[in-house]
Amino acid sequence: MTTQLSGCILTPGGWLRGSLTFGERITAIDGNGVAAPGDDERLILPGFIDLHVHGGGGADVMDGDGAIDTVARTHARHGTTSLLATTMTAPRSDLEHALSDVGRAMRNRPPGAARVLGVHLEGPFINPDRLGAQPAFTRHGTSEELNALNALAAIRVLTLAPELAGQLDFIRQLKIAGIIAQVGHSNGSYEDGVAALDAGAGGFTHLFNAMSVLHHRKPGMVGAALAHAEYAEIIPDLLHVHPGAIRVARRAIPKLYCVTDSTSGAGMPDGSYHLGSQTVTKCLGGVRLADGTLAGSVLTMDQALRNLVSIGITPHDAVRHVATNPADYLGEHQRGRLQCGAHADIVVMSPELQLTHSFVEGESIELTDA
């Protein structure tokens, strides 16, 4: 089936006022270039890509048993057209259970769901002194465990702490295997961060959070990211990171991209939910452990885009952070942009940036519960 949309279309070359035609892939884009959308025009944008999502709709990736279907459907209703299912630090048997479920969803995308591109393994190879909201099941990375997990579902990104013994060699192994190592949940020094990048690490996990901070005489892991990273993820819920720090990161890191780090409480009312093996509480727009520690978020990517625009970033630039940059980071060059031949991953927003339509590989997503 062929569908056509009209409005102000954001293409790699800029805004076009015209029409976009697609089936499972985009077949035609026609129109005239404009500097910016009009005040009353709807916006046709590339679908959002979330490389760090733990849950949503009451379900957690670690639950297994079909939980990823609920997660992927929940986020599709908020404009996320592809994502990485993100795990928690956990015993190996729990990870195997979760990844078996993710592998099933990768092979056959459930109707109405975002495309699951693979796994972001967040832990267990992290620093026990920088757990954040992660459970205390940390251990050193080994190729044997990595290969066993990767056989169940493709691991695309793996968060680790490079200062731990043997982790630089592990980063080199990951690069050879085609898995992106990301520095996070780390108490390492600036020098440790630089060494990780030199060994082949690709970026940084939830920049500023759960890592050694920047001080002018001790730059820490944050300093290494700001001084040297090409890519890093950041959580723009305006709770995890101050708007001023987001601006700093945008100036320093050429291909900064946004993630939700969302939990099972995303898309749900306030109340108690779970994050891996832990109970968390959703309240006042955030989610926390009993001791008050931020424990992921309840952010969705449509709200992430609105948050970026609210702090002065143009919609054009905001889309790079929520779509194009994460696609490029994974090497998914047929996603995250509207061009002929690309997957028909498309969102349509009102002039007020409210989501009105979402398409995953050409499938229209029901937004009733958005």
Long-range contacts (C-beta under 8 A, 24 or more apart in sequence): 1-362, 2-27, 3-344, 3-359, 3-362, 3-364, 5-44, 5-346, 5-348, 5-357, 7-41, 7-42, 7-43, 7-44, 7-348, 8-34, 8-37, 8-38, 8-41, 8-42, 8-43, 8-44, 9-44, 9-338, 10-43, 10-44, 10-45, 10-46, 10-315, 10-316, 10-319, 10-338, 11-337, 11-338, 11-339, 12-324, 12-337, 12-338, 12-339, 14-316, 15-316, 17-41, 20-44, 20-338, 20-346, 22-344, 22-346, 22-359, 22-362, 23-344, 23-362, 24-343, 24-344, 24-361, 24-362, 25-334, 25-341, 25-342, 25-343, 25-344, 25-361, 25-362, 26-338, 26-339, 26-340, 26-341, 26-342, 26-343, 26-344, 26-346, 27-340, 28-340, 29-338, 29-339, 29-340, 36-316, 37-315, 37-351, 38-351, 39-351, 40-351, 41-351, 42-348, 42-349, 42-350, 42-351, 42-356, 43-315, 43-348, 43-349, 43-350, 43-351, 43-353, 44-338, 44-346, 44-347, 44-348, 45-315, 45-319, 45-323, 45-338, 45-346, 45-347, 45-348, 45-349, 46-319, 46-323, 46-324, 46-335, 46-336, 46-337, 46-338, 46-345, 46-346, 46-347, 47-79, 47-80, 47-81, 47-82, 47-323, 47-335, 47-336, 47-345, 47-346, 47-347, 47-358, 47-359, 47-360, 48-78, 48-79, 48-80, 48-81, 48-301, 48-302, 48-304, 48-305, 48-322, 48-323, 48-347, 49-80, 49-81, 49-82, 49-83, 49-322, 49-323, 49-326, 49-327, 49-330, 49-332, 49-335, 49-336, 50-75, 50-80, 50-82, 50-83, 50-84, 50-114, 50-259, 50-260, 50-262, 50-301, 50-326, 51-83, 51-84, 51-120, 51-156, 51-157, 51-233, 51-257, 51-259, 51-326, 51-329, 51-330, 52-84, 52-86, 52-120, 52-122, 52-205, 52-206, 52-233, 52-259, 52-260, 52-261, 53-80, 53-83, 53-84, 53-85, 53-86, 53-259, 53-260, 53-261, 53-262, 54-86, 54-87, 54-88, 54-261, 54-262, 54-263, 54-264, 54-275, 54-276, 54-296, 55-262, 55-263, 55-264, 55-265, 55-266, 55-273, 55-275, 55-296, 56-262, 56-263, 56-264, 56-266, 56-267, 56-268, 56-300, 57-264, 57-266, 57-267, 57-268, 58-264, 58-265, 58-268, 58-273, 59-264, 60-263, 60-264, 60-273, 60-274, 60-275, 60-276, 61-85, 61-86, 61-87, 61-98, 61-101, 61-102, 62-87, 62-88, 62-90, 62-94, 62-98, 62-276, 62-277, 63-98, 63-101, 64-97, 64-98, 64-100, 64-101, 65-101, 66-101, 67-98, 67-101, 68-101, 68-102, 68-105, 68-116, 69-105, 69-110, 69-113, 72-105, 72-109, 72-110, 72-113, 72-114, 72-115, 72-116, 73-110, 73-112, 73-113, 73-114, 74-266, 74-267, 74-369, 75-114, 75-260, 75-262, 75-266, 75-267, 75-300, 75-301, 76-112, 76-113, 76-114, 76-358, 76-360, 76-365, 77-267, 77-358, 77-365, 77-366, 77-367, 77-368, 77-369, 77-370, 78-267, 78-300, 78-301, 78-302, 78-303, 78-355, 78-358, 78-370, 79-300, 79-301, 79-302, 79-305, 79-347, 79-349, 79-355, 79-358, 80-114, 80-260, 80-300, 80-301, 81-114, 81-115, 81-335, 81-343, 81-345, 81-346, 81-347, 81-358, 81-359, 81-360, 81-361, 82-114, 82-115, 82-116, 82-117, 82-332, 82-335, 82-345, 82-360, 83-114, 83-115, 83-116, 83-117, 84-116, 84-117, 84-118, 84-119, 84-120, 84-156, 84-157, 85-116, 85-118, 85-119, 85-120, 85-153, 86-119, 86-120, 86-121, 86-122, 86-261, 87-119, 87-120, 87-121, 87-122, 87-123, 87-276, 88-122, 88-123, 88-134, 88-135, 88-275, 88-276, 88-277, 89-122, 89-123, 89-124, 89-126, 89-131, 89-134, 89-135, 89-136, 89-137, 89-138, 89-276, 90-123, 90-124, 90-135, 90-137, 90-276, 90-277, 91-137, 92-145, 92-148, 92-149, 94-276, 94-277, 95-121, 95-124, 95-149, 96-148, 96-149, 96-152, 99-149, 99-152, 99-153, 100-152, 100-153, 102-152, 102-153, 103-152, 103-153, 103-154, 106-153, 106-154, 109-360, 109-361, 111-363, 112-363, 112-365, 112-366, 113-360, 114-360, 115-343, 115-345, 115-360, 115-361, 117-156, 117-330, 117-332, 118-153, 118-154, 118-155, 118-156, 118-157, 119-149, 119-153, 119-154, 119-155, 119-156, 119-157, 120-155, 120-156, 120-157, 120-158, 120-159, 121-149, 121-155, 121-157, 121-158, 121-159, 122-159, 122-184, 122-185, 122-205, 123-159, 123-185, 125-158, 125-159, 125-160, 125-161, 125-164, 125-167, 125-170, 126-159, 126-160, 126-161, 126-184, 126-185, 126-186, 127-161, 127-163, 127-164, 127-185, 127-186, 127-187, 127-188, 129-187, 130-161, 130-185, 130-186, 130-187, 130-210, 130-211, 130-212, 131-185, 131-210, 132-185, 132-209, 132-210, 132-293, 132-294, 132-295, 133-275, 133-278, 133-280, 133-289, 133-293, 133-294, 133-295, 133-296, 134-185, 134-276, 135-276, 135-277, 135-278, 140-164, 140-165, 140-166, 140-167, 140-170, 141-166, 141-167, 141-170, 142-170, 143-170, 143-173, 146-173, 146-174, 146-177, 146-179, 150-177, 150-179, 155-179, 156-180, 156-330, 157-182, 157-202, 157-330, 158-182, 159-183, 159-184, 159-185, 159-205, 160-184, 160-186, 161-185, 161-186, 161-187, 161-188, 162-186, 162-188, 162-192, 162-193, 162-195, 162-196, 162-199, 162-201, 163-187, 163-188, 163-189, 163-192, 167-196, 168-195, 168-196, 168-199, 169-199, 171-196, 171-199, 171-200, 171-201, 172-199, 172-200, 174-200, 175-199, 175-200, 180-329, 180-330, 182-233, 183-211, 183-221, 183-224, 183-225, 184-210, 184-211, 185-210, 185-211, 186-210, 186-211, 186-212, 186-221, 187-211, 187-212, 187-221, 188-212, 188-220, 188-221, 189-218, 189-220, 189-221, 190-218, 190-219, 190-220, 190-221, 190-223, 190-224, 190-227, 191-224, 192-221, 192-224, 193-220, 193-221, 193-223, 193-224, 193-225, 193-228, 194-224, 194-228, 196-224, 197-224, 197-228, 197-229, 202-231, 202-329, 203-229, 203-230, 203-231, 203-232, 203-233, 203-329, 204-229, 204-231, 204-232, 204-233, 205-233, 206-233, 206-234, 206-235, 206-240, 206-259, 206-261, 207-232, 207-233, 207-234, 207-241, 207-249, 207-253, 207-256, 208-234, 208-240, 208-241, 208-245, 208-249, 209-235, 209-240, 209-241, 209-294, 225-252, 225-253, 226-252, 226-253, 227-252, 229-253, 230-254, 230-255, 231-255, 231-256, 231-257, 231-325, 231-329, 232-256, 232-257, 233-257, 233-258, 233-259, 233-326, 234-258, 234-259, 235-259, 235-260, 235-261, 235-297, 235-299, 236-299, 236-304, 236-307, 236-308, 236-321, 237-285, 237-286, 237-297, 237-298, 237-299, 237-303, 237-304, 237-307, 238-307, 238-311, 239-285, 239-286, 239-294, 239-297, 240-294, 240-297, 243-311, 246-308, 246-311, 247-311, 250-313, 250-321, 255-325, 255-328, 255-329, 256-321, 256-325, 257-321, 257-322, 257-325, 257-326, 257-329, 258-301, 258-304, 258-308, 258-321, 258-322, 258-326, 259-326, 260-297, 260-299, 260-300, 260-301, 260-304, 261-296, 261-297, 261-299, 262-296, 262-297, 262-298, 262-299, 262-300, 263-287, 263-295, 263-296, 263-297, 263-298, 265-298, 266-297, 266-298, 266-299, 266-300, 267-298, 267-300, 267-369, 267-370, 268-298, 302-347, 302-349, 302-353, 302-354, 302-355, 302-370, 305-349, 305-353, 306-353, 309-353, 315-353
